[in-house]
């Protein structure tokens, strides 16, 4: 991993933000692309939002990207490019929680702060036989106190990396290497047969199911897009016109709904294509949707914030992975018209 042993706080911070909710294998490529494009915090701070979001595209959890930009600009403009050097100031950065602050403090500045991630919690829970459910009040404090007691204050970076790697490589969530583990003689979970039971997790809440219909309106060789606003998913990413309902419709069925008839009143249009069902799982939501391409004689109503974009320019816009999956599968420019079904 290119960030291992790194002492530059900017690079440590960047790697930790990218690795939040992201597998190492995926995060590695994004980290290297970001370092190549923005080698310093000042270069990241000076970059246009859309350029950074485009580079982040496909990584998900876009709040991280917004926080990354906000913190980079705070460091560059308010702190003259000087990265915070103590735990409290690092923790005050947008998008930085206790784990990330501890990681940056120990890896970049060798400060004695224990890093507590899922790997560390699993090791401590099994070795010490801790059965307190992770969601219970006080459980987080219990692990914090224990981790701080165990921390090698003289070598915090080396210790933190070691216990995290131990959890990832030996004390794994499934099929841990207990028989060859050097700690098995001292591991309460191994002694009592609790390995598969610890740490104790609570049942995940049921995911919200959402049904998206993306209408791709064609006019004069261009399609209409807008940048998402508000506090919903994919804030600041570009999308086509979205109609969300309590169930999924086919393209033909969608064109018969009252909402569509009202929207297209006085307009001529024809159905160009209707996609298969696309799916994506988010942390708390399951998305299902279709893409319906429609040729229109003018811009439909209720689309004041939409702009016309040439089909061959769509690749320059930062879009959600859900939309990219459709565009990638189609593998053609959206400005190439094809035979359709006359609707009006």
ChimeraX attribute file (.defattr): number of C-alpha atoms within 10 A of each C-alpha:
attribute: neighborCount
match mode: 1-to-1
recipient: residues
	/A:1	10
	/A:2	11
	/A:3	17
	/A:4	10
	/A:5	13
	/A:6	13
	/A:7	15
	/A:8	15
	/A:9	19
	/A:10	23
	/A:11	21
	/A:12	20
	/A:13	23
	/A:14	18
	/A:15	26
	/A:16	20
	/A:17	20
	/A:18	24
	/A:19	19
	/A:20	15
	/A:21	13
	/A:22	15
	/A:23	11
	/A:24	15
	/A:25	10
	/A:26	13
	/A:27	20
	/A:28	17
	/A:29	11
	/A:30	20
	/A:31	23
	/A:32	15
	/A:33	14
	/A:34	19
	/A:35	17
	/A:36	10
	/A:37	14
	/A:38	16
	/A:39	14
	/A:40	17
	/A:41	23
	/A:42	19
	/A:43	14
	/A:44	22
	/A:45	22
	/A:46	14
	/A:47	14
	/A:48	10
	/A:49	14
	/A:50	15
	/A:51	14
	/A:52	20
	/A:53	20
	/A:54	16
	/A:55	15
	/A:56	21
	/A:57	20
	/A:58	18
	/A:59	20
	/A:60	17
	/A:61	19
	/A:62	19
	/A:63	14
	/A:64	19
	/A:65	21
	/A:66	18
	/A:67	16
	/A:68	23
	/A:69	21
	/A:70	16
	/A:71	23
	/A:72	26
	/A:73	21
	/A:74	20
	/A:75	20
	/A:76	20
	/A:77	14
	/A:78	11
	/A:79	12
	/A:80	11
	/A:81	17
	/A:82	15
	/A:83	19
	/A:84	19
	/A:85	14
	/A:86	15
	/A:87	20
	/A:88	13
	/A:89	11
	/A:90	21
	/A:91	19
	/A:92	14
	/A:93	18
	/A:94	16
	/A:95	18
	/A:96	21
	/A:97	12
	/A:98	17
	/A:99	16
	/A:100	24
	/A:101	25
	/A:102	27
	/A:103	26
	/A:104	32
	/A:105	28
	/A:106	26
	/A:107	28
	/A:108	20
	/A:109	18
	/A:110	18
	/A:111	20
	/A:112	20
	/A:113	25
	/A:114	28
	/A:115	28
	/A:116	23
	/A:117	15
	/A:118	12
	/A:119	19
	/A:120	23
	/A:121	23
	/A:122	22
	/A:123	26
	/A:124	22
	/A:125	22
	/A:126	24
	/A:127	21
	/A:128	13
	/A:129	19
	/A:130	21
	/A:131	16
	/A:132	17
	/A:133	15
	/A:134	17
	/A:135	12
	/A:136	10
	/A:137	10
	/A:138	12
	/A:139	14
	/A:140	15
	/A:141	10
	/A:142	12
	/A:143	18
	/A:144	16
	/A:145	11
	/A:146	13
	/A:147	19
	/A:148	15
	/A:149	11
	/A:150	11
	/A:151	19
	/A:152	16
	/A:153	16
	/A:154	11
	/A:155	14
	/A:156	23
	/A:157	26
	/A:158	15
	/A:159	18
	/A:160	24
	/A:161	17
	/A:162	13
	/A:163	21
	/A:164	20
	/A:165	15
	/A:166	16
	/A:167	20
	/A:168	17
	/A:169	13
	/A:170	16
	/A:171	25
	/A:172	16
	/A:173	17
	/A:174	8
	/A:175	10
	/A:176	16
	/A:177	13
	/A:178	16
	/A:179	9
	/A:180	9
	/A:181	14
	/A:182	11
	/A:183	14
	/A:184	16
	/A:185	10
	/A:186	12
	/A:187	21
	/A:188	18
	/A:189	23
	/A:190	19
	/A:191	14
	/A:192	9
	/A:193	10
	/A:194	15
	/A:195	23
	/A:196	14
	/A:197	12
	/A:198	23
	/A:199	23
	/A:200	15
	/A:201	13
	/A:202	10
	/A:203	7
	/A:204	7
	/A:205	7
	/A:206	9
	/A:207	13
	/A:208	11
	/A:209	13
	/A:210	15
	/A:211	18
	/A:212	21
	/A:213	23
	/A:214	20
	/A:215	22
	/A:216	22
	/A:217	26
	/A:218	27
	/A:219	20
	/A:220	13
	/A:221	15
	/A:222	21
	/A:223	26
	/A:224	22
	/A:225	21
	/A:226	18
	/A:227	17
	/A:228	17
	/A:229	12
	/A:230	8
	/A:231	9
	/A:232	7
	/A:233	16
	/A:234	20
	/A:235	16
	/A:236	21
	/A:237	19
	/A:238	20
	/A:239	24
	/A:240	21
	/A:241	20
	/A:242	13
	/A:243	14
	/A:244	13
	/A:245	11
	/A:246	9
	/A:247	12
	/A:248	17
	/A:249	17
	/A:250	16
	/A:251	22
	/A:252	14
	/A:253	9
	/A:254	17
	/A:255	18
	/A:256	10
	/A:257	11
	/A:258	10
	/A:259	11
	/A:260	12
	/A:261	13
	/A:262	10
	/A:263	13
	/A:264	19
	/A:265	10
	/A:266	11
	/A:267	14
	/A:268	14
	/A:269	21
	/A:270	19
	/A:271	20
	/A:272	20
	/A:273	18
	/A:274	15
	/A:275	15
	/A:276	13
	/A:277	15
	/A:278	15
	/A:279	14
	/A:280	12
	/A:281	12
	/A:282	12
	/A:283	9
	/A:284	11
	/A:285	14
	/A:286	15
	/A:287	16
	/A:288	18
	/A:289	25
	/A:290	22
	/A:291	24
	/A:292	22
	/A:293	22
	/A:294	23
	/A:295	24
	/A:296	18
	/A:297	13
	/A:298	14
	/A:299	18
	/A:300	18
	/A:301	12
	/A:302	10
	/A:303	13
	/A:304	9
	/A:305	10
	/A:306	18
	/A:307	14
	/A:308	16
	/A:309	19
	/A:310	16
	/A:311	17
	/A:312	14
	/A:313	12
	/A:314	20
	/A:315	12
	/A:316	10
	/A:317	18
	/A:318	23
	/A:319	23
	/A:320	21
	/A:321	16
	/A:322	17
	/A:323	17
	/A:324	17
	/A:325	15
	/A:326	16
	/A:327	16
	/A:328	10
	/A:329	8
	/A:330	11
	/A:331	9
	/A:332	11
	/A:333	14
	/A:334	22
	/A:335	18
	/A:336	11
	/A:337	15
	/A:338	9
	/A:339	9
	/A:340	14
	/A:341	13
	/A:342	11
	/A:343	12
	/A:344	10
